[in-house]
Amino acid sequence: MFLFFFGRDQVLSKLELTMVFKKEGVLFEKVYEEEKFVIIDFPRIPDFEKLISQLGGTVRIAKVYYGAEKLSEEFVDKLDFYFPKNFNYAVEGINLTVDEVNEVEGYIKKAIRQYKSKGVQKHATLSIVVPSNYFSWKLEEGFELFVLKIKNKYFFAQTLECTNPRQYEYKDNKRPVQKLTRGTSFRLAQMMVNCLDLGKGRTLVDPFCGIGTFLIEGMIAGYNVIGIDNEEEMIQASLRNIEWARKEFGLSTSYKLFTQNAQEAQFEADGCVFEPFMGPFMTKLPNKQRAIKVMQRLEELYLEVFENLNRSLKKFAPVVCVLPYLETQDGDIIQLSSRFFKGIKFDIASMYEHFQINNPIDYDTPAGSRIRRRIYLFKKQ
Ligand SMILES: C[S@@+](CC[C@H](N)C(=O)[O-])C[C@H]1O[C@@H](n2cnc3c(N)ncnc32)[C@H](O)[C@@H]1O
């Protein structure tokens, strides 16, 4: 059994996991799920090193190697570790009390004394180690242990893979054009591209491509991509960023870019992913009247864009997109109307046989932003 532990956006991460398994042909069986993690069995063990770099939302993959009704030192003997002279380690209790974590810690310290080793405990608590510390503490050379309490039983899991935060920092900081106020994060883009129910080698379109984040993640995931933006400057930025990514990551799929309105551009694609224009920049929460006005304008734009997608996408094409809603000064929520959802000729997809996932999915709004975001999965009728 294997533990997949999620970072911030847990619902999206769960969905991403199932979709990546589907695309990679990984057969699996769900053993148990909570908000923050799932436990999974595989008839054939997949490539975990590859999976951790493919999954934007999974921060750890760990092997559940032992289960017991009571805490005792047996879990230390069964650990896949030989206690060298020097090493660092961390313990993470999930659904445990602090006393239980301390008890686990005591058994590990006893073993360290027995082996005359100088193991250094870097972390023993109820929270999990942030990925940058995982690497700076060299936990991959020591060990990281998850102790989970599930239905009054203790399960012990040893980390096999930790997400590499540099993977995103590198792309964010090294791409030639960086417009941070407009750009979607690479992590979100990777997760959303992964959630497209679309086989590799097909073509996806981003009708609001900006500086090309979805396009790059799409190409990394093996799709041909089409980018559309109504500003020539953005198209030039996408061009430079894609050319950089092609060399950097050895990407071989094709791309096309057009300076056009998303409502009118002509193209043919099998799937679509985007974060659209989300309305005017707001420094404070709007009053109700203003929020309604902004939403109505956005709704008109999005209706026209979905009309175009209806003309340009193949039948049953998947669309994964961010759509906004607004909170007013008085705490009212102003969102897209039912007229929009009835008008677009796209169904809200529901295809999650394995886990409990609602569509749309709330997405943590970046600090400082007044606009709330939800991620929708649609399927063309
Ligand atoms: C939220 S940004 C997209 C960010 C993009 N995902 C990225 O990573 O850079 C929205 C983009 O839509 C473009 N845009 C606004 N209205 C548009 C329209 N009607 N048609 C096409 N693009 C539009 C803007 O120029 C902007 O680059």
PDBQT file of the ligand as one rigid body, heavy atoms in Angstrom, charges set to zero:
ROOT
HETATM    1  C1  LIG A 401      -5.484  35.770 -16.596  1.00  0.00    +0.000 C 
HETATM    2  S1  LIG A 401      -4.564  36.151 -18.008  1.00  0.00    +0.000 S 
HETATM    3  C2  LIG A 401      -4.028  34.565 -18.527  1.00  0.00    +0.000 C 
HETATM    4  C3  LIG A 401      -2.779  34.149 -17.907  1.00  0.00    +0.000 C 
HETATM    5  C4  LIG A 401      -2.159  32.966 -18.591  1.00  0.00    +0.000 C 
HETATM    6  N1  LIG A 401      -2.785  31.722 -18.193  1.00  0.00    +0.000 N 
HETATM    7  C5  LIG A 401      -0.664  32.942 -18.318  1.00  0.00    +0.000 C 
HETATM    8  O1  LIG A 401      -0.170  32.015 -17.708  1.00  0.00    +0.000 OA
HETATM    9  O2  LIG A 401       0.014  33.905 -18.633  1.00  0.00    +0.000 OA
HETATM   10  C6  LIG A 401      -5.762  36.563 -19.204  1.00  0.00    +0.000 C 
HETATM   11  C7  LIG A 401      -5.198  36.877 -20.581  1.00  0.00    +0.000 C 
HETATM   12  O3  LIG A 401      -6.316  37.028 -21.450  1.00  0.00    +0.000 OA
HETATM   13  C8  LIG A 401      -6.035  38.039 -22.376  1.00  0.00    +0.000 C 
HETATM   14  N2  LIG A 401      -7.347  38.506 -22.877  1.00  0.00    +0.000 N 
HETATM   15  C9  LIG A 401      -8.213  39.373 -22.310  1.00  0.00    +0.000 A 
HETATM   16  N3  LIG A 401      -9.337  39.463 -23.045  1.00  0.00    +0.000 NA
HETATM   17  C10 LIG A 401      -9.196  38.620 -24.091  1.00  0.00    +0.000 A 
HETATM   18  C11 LIG A 401     -10.016  38.237 -25.186  1.00  0.00    +0.000 A 
HETATM   19  N4  LIG A 401     -11.221  38.752 -25.359  1.00  0.00    +0.000 N 
HETATM   20  N5  LIG A 401      -9.547  37.326 -26.057  1.00  0.00    +0.000 NA
HETATM   21  C12 LIG A 401      -8.305  36.783 -25.897  1.00  0.00    +0.000 A 
HETATM   22  N6  LIG A 401      -7.487  37.115 -24.892  1.00  0.00    +0.000 NA
HETATM   23  C13 LIG A 401      -7.928  38.006 -23.990  1.00  0.00    +0.000 A 
HETATM   24  C14 LIG A 401      -5.183  39.046 -21.649  1.00  0.00    +0.000 C 
HETATM   25  O4  LIG A 401      -4.357  39.753 -22.549  1.00  0.00    +0.000 OA
HETATM   26  C15 LIG A 401      -4.393  38.144 -20.695  1.00  0.00    +0.000 C 
HETATM   27  O5  LIG A 401      -3.126  37.837 -21.245  1.00  0.00    +0.000 OA
ENDROOT
TORSDOF 0
